[in-house]
Amino acid sequence: MIYWGEKALREEEMRMPIVNMTEVLARQILKDPELQKLLPCHCHQCLDDVLAMALNHLPPRYATTDEGQLYVQVEYLRPQLRSDILRELAQAALWVSSHPRHASAESDAAGGDSAPMEREGGSHP
């Protein structure tokens, strides 16, 4: 069975993907040593939770070309935009550090479970 969109999907695969530059830049900023100090755990689950929570509070900036990506990167050189990303990452890091979704040794011993991901504003990964 051939679906009507199959040809369109093949053509789309050949194009440059749509990139959320906010995510790309947030991933870069998340590697900052000062921000890393806010997280006692650096496992993939905790880092992904921090990133997802922060991105839920930031406007996306999509690009489809190399020129578009460059334009967005230049926009993020503006101090306010970078500080917005850093602020959201820091808030998310503090929340995730106090509400990790993975089991810790203390939690296992106490029979506790992990809390659902939610913080003020209602967004969660």
SVG drawing of the C-alpha trace seen along z (x, -y; Angstrom):
<svg xmlns="http://www.w3.org/2000/svg" viewBox="-3 -42 36 44">
<polyline fill="none" stroke="black" stroke-width="0.4" points="0.0,0.0 1.4,-3.4 0.4,-6.4 -0.2,-9.8 2.5,-11.5 5.2,-8.9 6.7,-10.9 6.6,-14.2 8.3,-12.5 11.2,-11.3 11.6,-14.8 11.5,-16.3 14.2,-13.9 16.6,-15.4 16.1,-19.0 17.8,-20.6 15.9,-19.8 14.1,-22.4 16.3,-23.3 15.1,-24.9 18.1,-27.2 16.8,-27.9 17.4,-24.3 20.9,-24.3 21.9,-27.3 20.3,-26.1 22.3,-22.8 25.5,-24.9 24.7,-27.0 23.8,-23.9 27.5,-22.9 28.5,-26.0 30.5,-25.0 28.6,-27.5 25.2,-26.1 26.5,-22.6 27.2,-23.4 23.4,-23.7 22.9,-20.0 24.2,-17.4 23.4,-14.8 24.7,-15.0 23.0,-11.9 21.2,-12.1 17.8,-11.9 18.4,-14.9 20.1,-17.0 17.3,-16.2 14.7,-17.1 16.5,-20.5 16.6,-21.2 13.0,-20.2 11.7,-22.2 13.7,-25.3 12.6,-25.0 9.0,-24.8 9.4,-28.4 11.4,-29.8 10.1,-30.9 11.4,-28.6 13.5,-30.1 13.4,-27.9 15.8,-27.9 15.8,-26.0 18.9,-27.2 22.5,-27.8 21.9,-31.6 18.9,-31.3 20.9,-29.5 23.6,-32.1 21.0,-34.9 19.5,-33.3 23.0,-32.7 23.8,-36.4 20.5,-37.3 21.5,-35.2 24.6,-37.3 22.3,-39.9 22.7,-39.8 19.0,-39.7 18.3,-36.6 21.2,-34.7 20.2,-35.7 16.7,-34.5 18.0,-31.1 20.4,-31.0 17.6,-32.1 15.3,-29.3 18.0,-26.7 19.0,-27.7 15.5,-27.6 15.0,-24.2 18.3,-22.9 17.3,-23.9 13.9,-22.2 15.3,-19.0 18.0,-18.8 15.3,-18.8 12.9,-16.5 15.0,-14.0 12.9,-11.5 15.4,-8.7 15.7,-6.6 18.4,-7.5 20.0,-5.2 18.1,-7.1 14.8,-7.0 15.1,-3.2 15.9,-2.6 12.9,-4.6 10.6,-3.1 9.9,-6.5 9.1,-7.2 10.0,-10.2 7.8,-13.2 6.2,-14.2 7.9,-16.9 6.1,-20.2 7.0,-23.6 5.4,-27.0 3.9,-27.9 2.6,-24.4 5.1,-23.3 7.0,-20.2 9.0,-17.9"/>
</svg>
